[in-house]
Amino acid sequence: MDYRKFGNTGIDVSEIGFGCGDVGGLMVRGEHADQVRAVARAMELGINYFDTASRYGGGRSETNLGRVLNELSADVYVGTKYSLGEADPSDLKAGVIQSVEASLKRLGREQVDLIQLHDRISFETDLQARTITVSDVLGEVREALDVLKSRGKVRYYGITGVGEPSGIKEVVASGMVSTVQTVYNLINASAGAAAPPGFDMPDYDRLIDLAAEKQVGVIVIRVLAAGALTGIAERHPVAVPAVAPIGSSRDFQQDEGRAREFAFLVDEGFADDLAEASVRFALSNKGVSTVLVGYSDLDHLEKSVRYAAKGPLPAEALARLPQAWSTFVN
C-alpha cells in the first residue's frame, strides 16, 4: 500500500480507504463476523482510513464500525459526517454539536480524526432538503466545530463536496477545511479535468486543483459510480438494491450506458476490467489523497488493493479519455 499526504493534517493516508456506506453495504447490512474479517484484513493490507457517516443505515454503520474497531483494538484514522436534517434551523450551531456527539456515542469513541459536513451546499438553507449555504458553513457551523475541537472531540474538519460547485470551491478556498470529498470517476471527471462545452453533468471545475493549491486533502467518492463502472449488472446481496447517481448522469441506466464508452481500456489491455480502470484512473491524479471504495465483501476489498498496486493508468490511456467525455453533452 502506498500513502499520500492528507491535506494540511500531517497525516499520511492509504491510497485506498475503507468506505462504510450504504452502497456497498458491508458495514450496514453485513454479518458481524464478515465485518470483523474485512476490517482486520484491510488493516493487514495497509488501509488506515475508515469513513462512515451518521446517516449510513440510520447510524448502524457508525455503531458497527465502532464495535469492530474496538474488538480489534485498531489504531486507524476514522472520519465521520454530520447532517443538519434534524436540526433547529434557528440554531445550526447546536445542531452540529448534537449530531457529532451522537456519532461519537455510536462509534464508542472520545474523538474522531475527521468530521465532515454531509449536507449539500446551496444558495439557500433548507434543512429538510439537506441544503445549507456557504455563509452557514463559515459561520455557525464553523463555530460549532471549533467548540468540538476545543473539547477534544474532533481533530480536523472536512466537507462532502456535493451541491453547488461554486459554493464548494468557496469553502475549500476559505482555509476552514482540511479535506473535501469529491465525485471523481471516469463518467464525470470534471473535478480533475476540463469539462467539454455543453457538459450535461455537474461541473466541479477542477476542484482537485484548487484543493491542492490550498493544501486540502481530496477524498474521492463514487469512484465506481455506485456500481455503474463495474461492468457487472447483478448487485451483491448486502449492497443497496437501487442507487440514485450523485454527480453524474440523470439515472443509473444512463451511467451504465456511458460506462461502455470506456470499454477500450479493457479491450486494449490497459486494465483487466472496468473496475480496475476506474480505481487506477482516480489514483492517476496526484492531487487525490485517498479513494474510498464501498465494500460488500472481502473479495471487493482484496481487488481494490490489487488495483491500486498496479499504479496509475498509462499516459496513452489517459490521453484518450477526453474523446469519450466529449460525448457527454446536451
Buried (B, 14 or more C-beta within 10 A) or exposed (E): BEBBBBBBBEBBBBBBBBBBBBBBBBBBBBEEEBBBBBBBBBBEBBBBBBBBBBBBBEBBBBBBBBBBBEEEEBEBBBBBBBBBBEBEEEEBBEBBBBBBEBBBEBBEBEBBBBBBBBBBBBEEBEBEEBBBBBEBBBBBBBBBBBBBBEEEBBBBBBBBBBBBBEBBBBBBBBEBBBBBBBBBBBBBBBBBBEBBEEBBBBBBBBBBBBBBEBEBBBBBBBBBBBBBBBBEEEBBEBBBEEBEBBBBBEEBEBBBEBBEBBEBBBEEEBBBBBBBBBBBBBBBBEBBBBBBBBBBBBEBBBBBBBBBEEEBBBEEBBEBBEEBBEEBEE
